[in-house]
Amino acid sequence: MKLAFVADPLDSFKIYKDTTFAIMREAAARGHALYAMEQEDLLWRAGTVSGRARRLHLTGEKPRWYRTEEAVIMPVRDFDAVLMRKDPPFDMEYVYSTYLLELAEAEGARVFNRPRAIRDYNEKAAIARFGQFVPPTLMTRNDGLVREFLAEHGDVILKPLDGMGGTSVFRVRDDDPNVNVIIETVTHYGRRTIMAQRFIPEIRDGDKRVLLIGGTPVPYSLARIPKPGETRGNLAAGATGVARELSPRDREIAQALGPALNKEGLLLVGLDVIGDYLTEVNVTSPTCFVEITEQTGFNVAGMMLDALERALA
């Protein structure tokens, strides 16, 4: 098959931990042809969505782990599958890319994850669809309501709906002398909608990334344990990743959400679970394949390619 990856620049990949690279390597091992594009390579003209694609070859060497052929503009529908693996931020350029890829779908392209579903599932707000699994949560830009929520629960997490990697995430207690300025900062003085969640003490045991592939959970999660003095379980914020078998609650959440998310066209999803609670639904560019595989021996990329091949069959 011909597989096109819409991703960040290849030179930016950290291949020792990069999930997109792990998927590429598994696909190449199965004999599939790889092509690389960036967001800026997508275009529409003369009624067709095309991409400036470069045939990609993995060399198996370091540091130059790849070589590419000269770029060729090709209709996106000519690929057997397009994998949207552009990392956040989810900004307007990301949205424009999903518009183009959705037009390509109308022409017959197969895109994973589905562009409309990526837009519809904000990674923070999407948990509202599955309220039975979430902690006490408020979404608003009204500072008075945020203060009421804080007074009710005493210890909360505040975060913007468009953040990534733990950026602009605050833990706030009701006796914090900086409450007002924190709320003003995170809401941009009431101009930005945020999420407030009751603090979950089980974060000390890790923010678990539970992967769903084709609606089925990977049997292991990656618990991202905050470094000392931190409350953010993000690898980008210095957390340590420890692979663990799914708990009964992890499986309950994954099995409840998996079929519905897969039906929406979300082939790969990363659920964030702290303790017994669902806190995020990651659909843009879920990661943690490499860490889970290295620590458990379970071939997560192999499961991904199996699901992709079934979807295309």
C-alpha positions in Angstrom: 0.0 0.0 0.0 1.0 3.6 -0.4 0.8 5.4 2.9 1.1 9.2 3.3 2.1 10.7 6.6 1.1 14.4 7.3 3.5 15.2 10.1 6.1 17.6 11.5 9.4 18.1 9.6 11.3 14.8 9.5 14.4 16.4 11.0 12.5 17.2 14.1 11.7 13.6 14.9 13.2 12.1 18.1 13.2 8.6 16.7 14.2 6.9 20.0 10.7 7.7 21.3 8.6 9.0 18.3 5.3 7.2 17.8 5.0 8.3 14.1 8.4 6.9 13.4 7.4 3.6 15.1 4.3 3.4 12.8 6.5 4.2 9.8 9.0 1.5 10.7 6.3 -1.1 11.2 4.7 -0.2 7.8 8.0 -0.3 6.0 8.7 -3.8 7.5 5.5 -5.0 6.0 6.4 -3.7 2.6 4.2 -0.6 2.4 5.5 2.5 0.5 5.9 5.6 2.7 5.4 9.2 1.7 5.9 12.3 3.8 4.1 15.6 3.8 3.8 18.6 6.0 0.7 20.8 6.5 2.0 23.3 4.1 2.2 20.7 1.3 -1.6 20.3 1.2 -3.4 22.3 -1.5 -6.6 22.5 -3.5 -6.7 23.5 -7.2 -8.7 22.6 -10.3 -11.2 20.8 -8.1 -8.8 18.3 -6.5 -7.0 18.2 -3.2 -3.3 17.3 -3.7 -0.2 17.0 -1.7 3.5 17.8 -2.3 4.7 14.3 -1.3 8.2 12.9 -1.0 8.7 9.2 -1.2 10.4 8.2 2.1 12.9 5.5 2.7 14.1 4.5 6.2 17.9 3.9 6.3 18.2 2.2 9.7 21.1 4.5 10.4 21.8 7.3 12.8 21.7 10.3 12.8 20.4 10.4 9.2 17.6 7.8 9.6 15.8 8.6 6.3 16.3 9.7 2.8 13.6 11.1 0.5 13.1 11.3 -3.2 12.2 14.5 -5.0 8.8 15.9 -4.1 5.9 15.2 -6.5 2.4 16.8 -6.4 -0.1 14.0 -6.2 -3.9 13.8 -5.6 -4.4 12.8 -2.0 -7.0 10.2 -3.2 -4.2 8.3 -4.9 -2.8 7.1 -1.6 -4.3 4.0 0.0 -4.3 5.9 3.3 -3.3 9.2 4.8 -2.3 9.3 8.4 -2.8 12.7 10.0 0.1 12.8 12.5 0.8 16.5 12.9 1.5 17.3 16.5 -0.4 20.0 18.3 -0.9 22.9 18.8 -4.4 22.6 17.3 -4.4 26.1 15.8 -6.2 27.5 12.7 -3.6 26.1 10.3 -4.4 22.7 11.8 -8.1 23.3 11.2 -7.4 24.4 7.6 -5.6 21.1 7.0 -8.6 19.2 8.3 -10.8 21.1 5.8 -8.5 20.1 2.9 -8.3 16.5 4.1 -12.1 16.4 4.4 -12.5 17.6 0.9 -10.0 14.8 -0.1 -12.2 12.3 1.7 -15.1 13.4 -0.6 -12.9 12.5 -3.5 -12.3 9.0 -2.2 -9.3 9.5 0.1 -9.0 7.4 3.3 -7.8 9.6 6.2 -6.9 8.4 9.7 -7.9 9.9 12.1 -10.9 11.3 10.2 -10.6 15.1 9.8 -14.2 15.9 11.0 -13.7 13.8 14.1 -10.5 15.5 14.9 -12.2 18.8 14.8 -15.3 17.6 16.7 -13.3 16.0 19.6 -11.5 18.8 21.4 -9.1 16.9 23.6 -10.3 18.5 26.8 -14.0 19.2 26.1 -14.7 15.7 24.6 -14.9 14.2 28.1 -18.3 15.9 28.5 -19.6 13.2 26.1 -18.7 10.6 28.7 -19.8 12.3 31.9 -20.2 9.0 33.9 -16.4 8.6 33.9 -15.2 12.2 34.7 -14.3 13.9 37.9 -16.3 17.0 39.0 -15.6 19.4 36.1 -16.5 22.9 35.0 -16.0 24.5 31.6 -16.5 28.3 31.5 -14.8 31.6 31.1 -16.7 33.2 33.9 -14.3 33.9 36.7 -17.1 34.0 39.3 -18.1 30.5 38.4 -14.5 29.3 38.6 -14.2 30.8 42.1 -17.5 29.1 43.2 -16.1 25.8 41.9 -12.9 26.3 43.8 -14.8 27.2 47.0 -16.8 24.0 46.6 -13.9 21.6 46.0 -11.0 23.4 47.7 -8.3 22.0 45.5 -8.6 22.2 41.7 -6.8 22.0 38.4 -7.3 24.9 35.9 -6.3 24.4 32.2 -7.0 26.0 28.8 -9.0 23.9 26.3 -6.3 24.2 23.7 -3.2 23.4 25.7 -0.7 20.6 25.2 2.1 19.0 27.2 1.0 20.5 30.5 1.4 24.1 29.4 -0.6 26.7 31.4 -1.9 24.0 33.8 -2.4 25.3 37.3 -3.2 23.6 40.6 -5.0 26.0 42.9 -6.2 25.7 46.5 -8.9 27.9 47.9 -6.4 29.5 50.4 -3.9 30.4 47.6 -3.1 34.1 47.8 -2.6 34.1 44.0 -6.1 32.8 43.2 -7.3 35.9 41.4 -4.2 36.4 39.2 -4.1 32.7 38.3 -7.8 32.8 37.2 -7.2 36.1 35.3 -4.2 34.6 33.6 -5.7 31.3 32.5 -9.0 32.9 31.3 -7.3 35.9 29.7 -9.5 38.1 31.9 -12.7 36.2 30.9 -11.9 36.0 27.2 -10.9 32.3 27.1 -12.9 29.3 28.1 -11.1 27.0 30.5 -11.6 23.7 32.2 -11.6 23.3 36.0 -11.4 19.9 37.5 -11.4 18.7 41.1 -7.8 17.7 41.9 -7.3 13.9 41.8 -4.7 12.9 44.4 -4.0 9.6 42.5 -1.9 11.7 40.1 0.9 10.7 42.4 0.6 7.2 40.8 0.6 8.6 37.3 -1.5 10.1 34.6 -2.2 6.9 32.6 -2.3 7.0 28.8 -4.7 4.3 27.7 -4.4 3.7 23.9 -7.4 2.6 21.8 -6.6 1.2 18.4 -9.6 0.4 16.1 -11.8 0.6 19.2 -9.8 -2.0 21.1 -7.6 -1.1 24.1 -3.9 -1.8 24.1 -3.4 -4.1 27.1 -0.9 -1.8 28.8 -1.1 1.9 29.7 1.8 4.2 30.2 1.6 5.8 33.7 3.3 9.2 33.5 4.4 9.9 37.1 5.1 13.5 37.9 8.6 14.5 39.0 9.0 15.6 42.6 7.3 18.9 43.3 5.1 18.6 40.2 1.4 17.9 39.7 1.5 17.6 35.9 1.8 14.0 34.6 3.2 15.0 31.2 6.4 13.6 29.7 7.1 17.1 28.3 6.9 18.4 31.9 9.5 15.9 33.2 7.2 13.0 34.2 8.6 9.4 34.1 6.7 6.9 32.0 6.0 3.4 33.5 4.1 0.8 31.6 1.4 -1.1 33.5 -1.3 -3.6 32.7 -4.7 -2.0 32.5 -6.7 -1.9 35.7 -10.3 -3.1 35.7 -11.4 0.6 35.7 -9.1 1.4 32.8 -10.7 -1.4 30.8 -14.2 -0.4 31.8 -13.6 3.1 30.5 -11.7 1.9 27.3 -14.4 -0.7 26.4 -17.2 1.8 26.9 -15.6 4.5 24.7 -13.7 2.4 22.2 -16.6 1.3 19.8 -18.2 4.8 19.8 -14.9 6.6 19.0 -13.9 4.1 16.3 -17.3 4.5 14.7 -16.6 8.2 14.4 -13.5 7.5 12.4 -11.0 7.8 15.2 -8.7 4.8 14.6 -6.1 5.8 17.2 -7.1 7.5 20.5 -5.2 8.2 23.7 -7.3 8.3 26.8 -5.9 10.1 29.9 -7.0 8.4 33.1 -6.0 9.5 36.6 -7.1 7.2 39.3 -10.6 6.1 38.3 -11.4 9.2 36.2 -11.2 10.1 32.5 -9.6 13.5 32.1 -8.8 13.8 28.4 -9.5 12.2 25.0 -6.5 12.7 22.7 -7.2 12.4 19.0 -4.7 14.6 17.2 -1.4 12.7 17.5 -1.5 10.2 20.4 1.9 8.9 21.5 3.5 6.4 24.0 3.9 3.5 21.5 7.6 3.2 22.0 7.7 3.4 25.8 5.0 0.7 26.1 6.7 -1.6 23.6 10.1 -1.2 25.1 8.9 -2.0 28.6 6.5 -4.8 27.9 7.4 -6.3 24.6 3.9 -5.7 23.2 4.2 -4.4 19.6 1.8 -1.4 19.7 2.8 -0.3 16.2 2.0 -3.8 15.0 -1.5 -3.6 16.5 -1.9 -0.2 14.8 -0.9 -1.6 11.3 -3.2 -4.6 11.8 -6.1 -2.2 12.5 -5.2 0.1 9.6 -4.9 -2.9 7.2 -8.3 -4.2 8.3 -9.9 -0.8 7.9 -8.6 -0.5 4.3 -9.5 -4.1 3.4 
